Amino acid sequence: MSIRTGILSCFALAAMVSAAEIPQGSHLLLRMENSLSTRTAKEGDYVYLRSASPIVVDGRIIVPVGSYVQGVVAETKRSGRVSGRAELAIRLETLTLAQGQVVKFAPHLNSVDSGDSGQKVTGTENKVEQAPTVGGIADRSWTGAGIGAAAGSAVGLATVLLTRGKEVELRQGSTLDVVFDRPIVIE
């Protein structure tokens, strides 16, 4: 083996050792750095997050806690006055690791920390949707129907017509769980 072949083999080995892969199906917990609301967000607004959990593969940290994630608001819909739930879709685009390396990625949103707001992830479009807020629609029970009937009274009807339902609120510090649909190579 020549010196040149030996040197090239060392470079190839170094590249293999430093390259890593985030496996398909990996989960990453992200924490919101800025707040978003369907009340004010517009398509194209930036979303900033940080990883709140690491991704570890074979005992090696691939994505450390505190890695930056940037995305954009893909779609926003305010809640209606009478019907229609608020929806907010975000598209995650880049992951910036501690050493400054930027990786393009497109994981899907799996769940959102909704607290008592009733927000949930719907479909595969990375949409967060607000739960319904009017009586019988809310829980489809006799209690809900009674509340719905009361809301249908003249005062309730006026209130419903003049106010919107709850908006989707992703506050600073809220957490989102994302899942990688395909493996991502980090070199």
N, C-alpha and C positions, 0 to 999 in steps of 0.2 A: 504494500500500500504506500502510495507516495505521500509526501507531506501535504500537498495540495488536497488530495482526497481526504486525508485525515482532518484537515482544517475544515473542509466543507461538511464532513460528517459531524464535527463538533458544533458547527452552526446549526445544522439540521436538528441535532439533539437538543440544543439550547432552545430552538424555536418550539420543539415539541414539549419541552418541559415548561416553558412559560405560557404556552397556549392552554386555555381551559375552555370548558363548555358548560353552559347552563343547560341542564337536561330539560327536555320537553316535560311538561307537567309540574315543573318547579313552581312553588308559591313564593311570593315576595310581599311582605307587609310594608305598605308605604304610609307615610304621615304627611298630611297637607301642610305646606309652608305658607300658602296664602289661602284666603277664603273665597269661595264661589257661591253665588246664589242665582237662581233663575230670575230673580227680580232685576239684577243688574248685568249679568254675564251676556256676552255677545259671541257669536261664532268668531273664532280666530284669537280670542283672548288666551293668554298663556296660563298654564297650570304648573305650579312648582311643588315638588314633593321631595322627601328624603326617605331612604330605606330605613325602616324601623326594626328590621330583622335581617340577618345575613343569609346568603345562600352558600352552603358548605357542600362540597363534593369531595369524596374520598379524604375527609379530614382537612381539606384545604379550603380556606375562605375565598370564594370566587367573587362575591359581591359583599363588601363589608357594610356594616351599619353606618348610616350617614351618607351613603352615596346619593348623588343628586339625580332626580328624574324630572324631565321636562315634557310637557304635553300641551295640547291646545283644546279649547272648547270646540267640539265638532258640531254640536247642535244644542239649542236651548229653546224651551217652550214654557211660558209662564202658565200658571194654573188659570183655569177659566173662572168666570163669575158664577155660572150655573153648572157647567160640566167641563170636563177636561182636567187632567192631572198635570202637574208640573213635571217636566223631564229635562235632564241635563246629560248630554253625552260628551265624554272626553276621550281623546285619542292620545295615548302615551307614545312618545317618539324617541327620546334619547335617555340613555343611562350614562352618567359621568362618574367614573370610579375615582377613588382617592388619589391615584397617581396622575389624574387628569385625562385618562383615556376615555373617549366618547364612543359609545356603542349604540347603533340604531337598533330599536326593537319595537315590537307591537304586541305586548301581552294583552289578554282580555281581562276585564274587570270581573272578579268573582263575587265579591261582597263588599259592603260598605258598613262602617260603624255608624248605625243610625240612632243609637240611644233610644229615646222614646218618640222619635219623629215619625216612624213608620216608613222611612225611605228604604228602598230596596233596589237591587240590580235586576234589570229585566232584559231578556234576550241576549243576543251575542253582539250587540251594537255598542257595548260599554255605556249603556244608559242607566242613570239613576232616576227612579220614578217615585213621586210622592204618593203615599197611600190616600185613598178617598177619605173625605172628611165629613160627609153628610149622612146622618142617621142610618136608615136601612141599608144604604150602600156600604157603610162601614163594616158591619159584621153579619149581615143577612140573618139576623135572629129576630124574635118577637120584640125583644128590648130595643134593638136597632130600628125596627119598624115603628115602634111607639115614638122613638126619638124623631124618626123621619116624619111621622105624622105631625108631631108638634112643630117641627121645622117648617112644615107646609102651611102653618097658620099664617095669617096676614102679616104679622110682625116678622115671623121667620122668613117668609117669602121675600119681604122687603130687604131683610138683612142679607139673604143669599144673593139677591140681585145687585146689591151695592158693594159687596165684598168678595174678594177672590179667596180661593182655597189656599192651603199651605203651599209655600214654595219649597223647592229643593235647596237645602243649605248644606254645603260642605265647608265647615268652619276650619280655621287654622287649628291643627292638632288632630283633626279627624283622621281615622285610619281607613285605608282601602286595601283589600287583598287582591293581588293580580296573579294570574297563572300564565305561564309561557306555553303557547300553542305549538311551538317548534323549538328545537335546540338553538342556542345562540353561542357562537364561538367568540371567545374573548382572547385576543392575541397579545 
